[in-house]
Amino acid sequence: MEANNFLIEEMKWPDVENMIKKNPIIFIPVGSIEQHGPHLPLGTDVVAPYEFAKKVAKKIGALVAPPIRPGISPHHMPFPGTITLKPATLIAVIKDYCRCLSHHGFKKIVLLNGHGGNRNTVQLAVQEVKDELPDLNIAAFEWWTFIPNELGSATSADEGIHANRMETAWMLAFAPNLVDMTKAVTEYPSFYRENMPTEEFFLHMTKVKTIADLSKSGVVGPAAKASKEDGEEIVEKAVEKGIKFFEKLGKLFDSS
């Protein structure tokens, strides 16, 4: 197997050292290990930002660190296989990644988050890294924000909030071998469309403790409507937008 020359876990240390001299962005994908219905793998939220990072990095001369796989997923624990970290643990891991990369000379770090439940924790980690390593340029983004609006929203009243059509579609593009569309279902809570369509809203309701209180399958949305063609367009357009954005961000980092 030929090693990828932008994935640091597949590179030799002298090659990493030579790349550092070019002052590249290094992406750290941050995901989760949690249920995604009966048709998607538990690593869905790792696969998406990791594959997105690879595609962008290859085009702009960036590097990609090994992904941080488990995230903040206590609301998925009723489903077997889910692994969740405490927020303090994830923050500590992110900070250790950044300390090591900064020690070796990396100046530009981008966290690419693939799980909505990580959002607040990742942002707090970024702030703590900025306080500790003020000379380091660091930013965090959720990879799906690069999907053009005209292709749809990852969450909406019709789309749902988890393992839905959009999420299934992009997985059919990123890793079709891990998707079993014969088991894809469409499921909504009976009260779903009458309420605000966000995961955070539901998890703050008294009677909703976990996703299992919303869905027997773990799916909230029309997963069965997903197509590989839609997923390929989503990924292609998101990568195009990401390439342009991170090229500009790299230059902005250089000037700061």
N, C-alpha and C positions, 0 to 999 in steps of 0.2 A: 504493500500500500504506500503510495506516494504521500509524503507529509504535506499539509497545507502550510504555506509560508506566511500565514497571517494568524494562525491559531497558536498561541504561545505554548500550549501543552504538547504540540507536535513539533515544535522547533528546538534546535540546539541552542545552548546558552550564548555561544558567540554570535549566532544569527540574531538573537534578541538584542544583544548588546549593540550590534551594528544598526539595527532598526531604531533603537532608542536615540541614536545620533541624529536621526531624521526628524525627531520630535513629533511622533505620530499621536493621534488620538488612540487610546485603548478603550475598547468597549468591555464592560462587565455586565453580561446578561444576568438578571435577577428574576427568578420564577417561583414556582411552587410545585409541590407534589400533592395533588388533590384530585378527587374524583371529578370526572367530566362526562358523566352519564355512562351508559353501557356501550357507547360507540367510539369514545375518544380515550386516549391513554392518560394516565395520571400525570404524566410529565408534559401535558399540553402547554402549560404556561412557561415551561422551560424551552421547549422546542421552538416556539414562535419567536421570542426575542433572540434566541441563539442563531436561528437560521436567518433572521432579518439582519442581525449584526454581521454575519458572515458575508451576506450579499453586498452590504454597504461597504464593509471593510475592504473587500477585494477590489472595489472600484476606486476608493479614495486613498489607498495606501495606509489604512489603519490596521491595528491589531485587535484580537479578541481574546480576552482572558477566559479561563474555564468558568462556566456559569455557576452561580449560586443557586442550587436546586430547591431545597425546601424554603418555604416562605411562611407567611402568616395566614394560616388556613384552619383555625379552630372551628369555624362554622361548617366545615366539610367532614369533621371527624366521625359522624355516624356512618360514613361510607368507608369500607375496608380499603386499606392501602394508603390513605391520606397520612401525610407526615407534616406536622406543623412545628414551627419554632416560636419561642417567646419573642416579642419585639426586641427586648434587650439583647437576645442572642443574635438575631439578624443584624442589628446595628453593630455589634461587636465584630461579626464576620466581615461586614462591609468595611469597617474601619481597618481591620487587619489587612484586607486586600489592598486598600489604598496606601497604608503605611509601607507595605512591601514594594508596591509598584513605585511609589515616590522614592523609596530608598535606592532603587535601581536607576532612577533618573527620569521616569515618566513624569511629564508635566501636565498632560491633558487626559482626564479620565471622564468617561461618560457611562453612567449606569443606565442600562436599558431594561426597564421593568416590564414584565409580562403578566402581572397579576394585580388586579385592582386592590385586593386586600393588603398589598404591600405598600400602598401609596404613602400613607402618613409615616410609616416606619422608615422608608427609603429617604423621604425628604428630611426627616430628623437626622438620619445618618449623614446625609450630605452636609447639613449645617454643622454637625459636630466635626466632620472632617475639615471643613473650611476653618473652623476655629483652631484646630490643632495644626493644620498644614496650610497656612495662609498663602504660601507661594504656589500651591497646587491649583490648577484650574479644574474644577469638577462640576458636573451638572447631571441631572437625572431627567429621563423622559420615559413615558409609556409608549412602547413601540407603535401601538395602534393609532396614536394621534397623527401619524403620518399617512393614514389612509384618507384619501380625498373624500370630502363630505358627500359628493355626488354618488359615491359607491355605497352609501348607507352608514348607519351608526352601529357600533358594537353593542349598544344598549338603547332600547327604546320601548315604547308601549307594545309595539308589534314584535320587535326583534327579541325581546326578553333580556335576561341578564347573565345567563351562564350556559355554556355548552350549546349555544344556540346556532342559528343558521350561519352568522358571520364567523363565529369561532370554528365551526365545523368546516366551513368553506376554506378558510386559510390553512387549516390543518390538512385538507385534501391537496393543497398546493405544496405546503412545506414537507409533509411526511405522509403521503397517501398510504404507505404500507402499514401505518399505525392506526388507520381509521377503518371501522367496520360499519358501513352505511346500512347493512341489513339489520342492524340493531338500533339505528337512529330513530328517535321518537320526537313527537311534539307534545310538550306539556307546559301548562300554565297553572298557577294557583287559581282557584275559583274567583278570588277577589282581585286578581292581578291587575287587570286593565283599568280598574277604578282607582288605582293608587299610583303614587310616584314610582316610575320604573327604574329604581336604583337599588343595588344590593344593600347599600348602607341604610336605606329607608326601612327595608324589610327586617333587617337584623336589629333594628332598634324598636320594633314592635313587640309588645309584651308577649304575644303568643308565638312569635317567631324567634326561636333560639338558634336554629341552624337551617341550612338549605333543605334538610330532610323535612322540615315543617312546611316547605313550599312545594316540594316535588318528591315523589316516590322514586323516580328514575335518576334524580340529580340534574336533570335538564330543566331549564326554565326558558322556554322559547321554542321556535319551530326548527329544530335540528334536522328533521327529515327533509326540509326544503333546500338544504345546502347542495351546491354543485361544485365540482372541481374547476369548471370554467370560471365561475364567479371568484373562486379562491385565487386562481392564477392572476386574474385581473387585479384583485385587491392587493396581492403581494407585489406584482409588477409596478403598480402605481405608487404604492407605499415606498418601495425601494427607490424609485426615481426621485420622489420627494425627499426621502432621507439622504440620498447622495448629495443633492443640492444643499440641503440644510447643513449637513455636517461638514461639507467643504467650507461653507461660510463660517460655521462655528469654530473650526480649526484656525482659520485666519483671525477671527475675533480673539481667540485665546492667545494667539501669537502676539497680538498688539496690546494685550493687557499687562 
